[in-house]
Amino acid sequence: MAQIAWEDPYCAEGNNCFRIGTDGQGNAYIAVAGAEDAYVTDTREALRTLIREIKAGKADHLL
């Protein structure tokens, strides 16, 4: 398993909290806070775009 450095959780009002992480090879990860062992991985830019959309209120139903 990759050594993932998790950022502080992001929690929106009325939504689940999630965390973004990265490993030493530059891979990015996202997980629901408290369930970091069940994560999704993709490129940093793909996850950055997803998070921007969620924070903008365009995709909060995905959480």
KELODO-585522 format. One line per 3 residues: number of its first residue (from 1); their letters; for each residue x, y, z of N, C-alpha, C, O, CB. Coordinates in Angstrom, 3 decimals, always signed. Glycine has a CB too. Layout:
REM residues N
NUM = a = X Y Z X Y Z X Y Z X Y Z X Y Z; ...
REM end
This chain:
REM residues 63
1 = maq = +0.841 -1.181 +0.000 +0.000 +0.000 +0.000 +0.887 +1.245 +0.000 +1.935 +1.276 +0.645 -0.957 -0.002 +1.221; +0.458 +2.250 -0.720 +1.215 +3.499 -0.825 +1.203 +4.249 +0.506 +0.233 +4.181 +1.260 +0.638 +4.390 -1.943; +2.285 +4.960 +0.780 +2.364 +5.835 +1.955 +1.697 +7.153 +1.576 +2.283 +7.955 +0.848 +3.864 +6.058 +2.426
4 = iaw = +0.495 +7.383 +2.055 -0.291 +8.548 +1.651 -0.220 +9.615 +2.745 -0.430 +9.333 +3.924 -1.770 +8.149 +1.367; +0.079 +10.837 +2.326 +0.067 +11.991 +3.240 -1.287 +12.683 +3.064 -1.526 +13.329 +2.043 +1.280 +12.994 +2.949; -2.173 +12.550 +4.056 -3.527 +13.101 +3.974 -3.550 +14.546 +4.457 -2.910 +14.892 +5.450 -4.508 +12.250 +4.800
7 = edp = -4.299 +15.387 +3.738 -4.534 +16.763 +4.172 -5.647 +16.767 +5.216 -6.307 +15.751 +5.433 -4.901 +17.680 +2.961; -5.849 +17.910 +5.857 -6.953 +18.041 +6.804 -8.268 +17.818 +6.078 -8.379 +18.143 +4.896 -6.936 +19.429 +7.491; -9.280 +17.265 +6.769 -10.575 +17.030 +6.122 -11.231 +18.328 +5.669 -11.097 +19.370 +6.310 -11.507 +16.289 +7.069
10 = yca = -11.938 +18.241 +4.556 -12.771 +19.338 +4.082 -14.212 +18.937 +4.366 -14.655 +17.880 +3.916 -12.535 +19.642 +2.543; -14.944 +19.753 +5.098 -16.324 +19.453 +5.453 -17.214 +20.617 +5.031 -17.037 +21.746 +5.488 -16.459 +19.178 +6.975; -18.162 +20.333 +4.164 -19.136 +21.337 +3.761 -20.392 +21.153 +4.617 -20.669 +20.052 +5.093 -19.469 +21.227 +2.230
13 = egn = -21.124 +22.205 +4.804 -22.338 +22.129 +5.612 -23.316 +21.128 +4.996 -23.671 +21.238 +3.823 -22.999 +23.522 +5.740; -23.742 +20.161 +5.791 -24.717 +19.176 +5.332 -24.149 +18.062 +4.474 -24.905 +17.221 +3.987 -25.771 +19.859 +4.576; -22.850 +18.032 +4.277 -22.223 +16.993 +3.449 -21.231 +16.188 +4.262 -20.847 +16.573 +5.366 -21.522 +17.614 +2.233
16 = ncf = -20.826 +15.074 +3.700 -19.762 +14.284 +4.305 -18.447 +15.037 +4.242 -18.250 +15.887 +3.374 -19.632 +12.926 +3.611; -17.564 +14.729 +5.147 -16.212 +15.284 +5.114 -15.340 +14.367 +4.260 -15.484 +13.145 +4.303 -15.622 +15.440 +6.561; -14.448 +14.955 +3.494 -13.538 +14.145 +2.706 -12.129 +14.685 +2.832 -11.914 +15.821 +3.253 -13.972 +14.107 +1.237
19 = rig = -11.161 +13.835 +2.454 -9.751 +14.197 +2.551 -9.058 +13.933 +1.232 -9.396 +13.001 +0.503 -9.062 +13.422 +3.682; -8.088 +14.771 +0.944 -7.236 +14.622 -0.231 -5.847 +14.228 +0.262 -5.375 +14.743 +1.276 -7.190 +15.948 -1.090; -5.203 +13.324 -0.446 -3.854 +12.916 -0.073 -2.993 +12.728 -1.303 -3.494 +12.632 -2.422 -3.887 +11.632 +0.748
22 = tdg = -1.693 +12.677 -1.081 -0.734 +12.410 -2.151 +0.325 +11.442 -1.645 +0.568 +11.339 -0.442 -0.079 +13.726 -2.656; +0.951 +10.731 -2.582 +2.048 +9.841 -2.203 +3.354 +10.358 -2.805 +3.366 +11.382 -3.488 +1.766 +8.383 -2.670; +4.421 +9.666 -2.557 +5.740 +10.090 -3.007 +5.931 +10.073 -4.513 +6.859 +10.703 -5.022 +6.763 +9.231 -2.388
25 = qgn = +5.066 +9.360 -5.243 +5.170 +9.289 -6.696 +4.284 +10.330 -7.388 +4.218 +10.362 -8.617 +4.798 +7.894 -7.175; +3.611 +11.173 -6.617 +2.776 +12.219 -7.200 +1.351 +11.805 -7.493 +0.609 +12.565 -8.115 +3.392 +12.695 -8.443; +0.943 +10.606 -7.057 -0.439 +10.186 -7.235 -1.321 +10.893 -6.213 -0.871 +11.204 -5.110 -0.570 +8.650 -7.102
28 = ayi = -2.560 +11.146 -6.574 -3.493 +11.822 -5.680 -4.584 +10.851 -5.246 -4.924 +9.916 -5.971 -4.109 +13.062 -6.365; -5.125 +11.085 -4.056 -6.126 +10.205 -3.474 -7.229 +11.041 -2.853 -6.988 +12.164 -2.410 -5.497 +9.264 -2.426; -8.446 +10.496 -2.819 -9.556 +11.132 -2.123 -10.300 +10.042 -1.363 -10.467 +8.925 -1.852 -10.508 +11.893 -3.119
31 = ava = -10.742 +10.389 -0.158 -11.478 +9.439 +0.674 -12.410 +10.203 +1.594 -12.176 +11.371 +1.906 -10.511 +8.544 +1.493; -13.464 +9.537 +2.024 -14.326 +10.102 +3.056 -13.530 +10.091 +4.351 -12.893 +9.090 +4.679 -15.677 +9.299 +3.199; -13.559 +11.189 +5.086 -12.816 +11.271 +6.345 -13.263 +10.147 +7.275 -14.457 +9.914 +7.464 -13.020 +12.656 +7.021
34 = gae = -12.292 +9.467 +7.843 -12.563 +8.347 +8.732 -12.537 +7.009 +8.023 -12.543 +5.963 +8.673 -13.886 +8.532 +9.391; -12.507 +7.025 +6.700 -12.468 +5.784 +5.911 -11.352 +5.877 +4.878 -11.547 +5.535 +3.712 -13.838 +5.519 +5.213; -10.189 +6.339 +5.309 -9.082 +6.575 +4.387 -8.535 +5.295 +3.759 -7.799 +5.369 +2.775 -7.976 +7.290 +5.104
37 = day = -8.873 +4.124 +4.299 -8.401 +2.882 +3.699 -9.238 +2.490 +2.480 -8.871 +1.563 +1.758 -8.426 +1.762 +4.730; -10.355 +3.180 +2.242 -11.199 +2.949 +1.062 -11.177 +4.214 +0.216 -12.135 +4.987 +0.219 -12.675 +2.565 +1.469; -10.084 +4.423 -0.506 -9.884 +5.657 -1.250 -10.018 +5.441 -2.749 -9.989 +4.311 -3.237 -8.527 +6.242 -0.932
40 = vtd = -10.164 +6.542 -3.466 -10.144 +6.569 -4.922 -8.874 +7.304 -5.312 -8.487 +8.262 -4.643 -11.437 +7.260 -5.527; -8.225 +6.877 -6.373 -6.996 +7.526 -6.803 -7.071 +7.949 -8.268 -7.741 +7.309 -9.078 -5.808 +6.597 -6.588; -6.385 +9.018 -8.589 -6.295 +9.537 -9.950 -5.161 +10.555 -9.952 -4.418 +10.669 -8.977 -7.665 +10.181 -10.432
43 = tre = -5.033 +11.279 -11.031 -3.999 +12.296 -11.082 -4.377 +13.464 -10.177 -5.552 +13.662 -9.869 -3.778 +12.777 -12.527; -3.394 +14.224 -9.759 -3.668 +15.390 -8.917 -4.613 +16.360 -9.613 -5.528 +16.895 -8.987 -2.364 +16.103 -8.550; -4.399 +16.587 -10.894 -5.234 +17.558 -11.610 -6.686 +17.078 -11.711 -7.607 +17.882 -11.567 -4.666 +17.813 -13.017
46 = alr = -6.899 +15.795 -11.953 -8.271 +15.273 -12.026 -8.985 +15.453 -10.695 -10.138 +15.882 -10.662 -8.267 +13.784 -12.426; -8.307 +15.128 -9.598 -8.921 +15.303 -8.288 -9.084 +16.772 -7.931 -10.074 +17.147 -7.303 -8.097 +14.605 -7.227; -8.136 +17.602 -8.318 -8.239 +19.044 -8.059 -9.480 +19.606 -8.759 -10.214 +20.410 -8.183 -6.952 +19.788 -8.543
49 = tli = -9.706 +19.184 -9.991 -10.885 +19.631 -10.737 -12.167 +19.158 -10.067 -13.121 +19.927 -9.949 -10.830 +19.123 -12.183; -12.203 +17.899 -9.624 -13.374 +17.373 -8.934 -13.667 +18.175 -7.673 -14.818 +18.529 -7.419 -13.171 +15.897 -8.585; -12.649 +18.464 -6.890 -12.840 +19.205 -5.645 -13.325 +20.618 -5.927 -14.187 +21.126 -5.211 -11.538 +19.245 -4.837
52 = rei = -12.793 +21.258 -6.949 -13.276 +22.602 -7.303 -14.763 +22.582 -7.633 -15.507 +23.473 -7.223 -12.483 +23.164 -8.495; -15.190 +21.578 -8.366 -16.600 +21.465 -8.729 -17.471 +21.203 -7.504 -18.557 +21.769 -7.378 -16.793 +20.352 -9.757; -17.000 +20.352 -6.609 -17.753 +20.069 -5.384 -17.864 +21.325 -4.535 -18.952 +21.661 -4.067 -17.084 +18.936 -4.577
55 = kag = -16.757 +22.017 -4.333 -16.770 +23.233 -3.522 -17.632 +24.330 -4.142 -18.178 +25.171 -3.428 -15.353 +23.742 -3.327; -17.753 +24.323 -5.455 -18.581 +25.308 -6.142 -20.065 +24.929 -6.085 -20.914 +25.667 -6.584 -18.131 +25.451 -7.598; -20.374 +23.783 -5.478 -21.762 +23.360 -5.355 -22.314 +22.651 -6.581 -23.516 +22.397 -6.660 -22.606 +24.534 -5.058
58 = kad = -21.461 +22.333 -7.528 -21.922 +21.714 -8.765 -22.048 +20.199 -8.665 -22.757 +19.588 -9.465 -20.989 +22.063 -9.884; -21.373 +19.582 -7.695 -21.358 +18.122 -7.642 -21.502 +17.596 -6.222 -21.034 +16.493 -5.939 -20.080 +17.594 -8.252; -22.131 +18.342 -5.317 -22.197 +17.881 -3.929 -23.028 +16.614 -3.780 -22.884 +15.905 -2.784 -22.769 +18.969 -3.046
61 = hll = -23.880 +16.316 -4.731 -24.660 +15.079 -4.672 -23.794 +13.834 -4.845 -24.240 +12.730 -4.530 -25.738 +15.098 -5.735; -22.567 +13.989 -5.338 -21.667 +12.855 -5.488 -21.143 +12.361 -4.156 -20.748 +11.200 -4.045 -20.516 +13.221 -6.380; -21.129 +13.204 -3.152 -20.649 +12.801 -1.842 -21.761 +12.146 -1.115 -21.586 +11.719 +0.026 -20.103 +13.979 -1.046
REM end
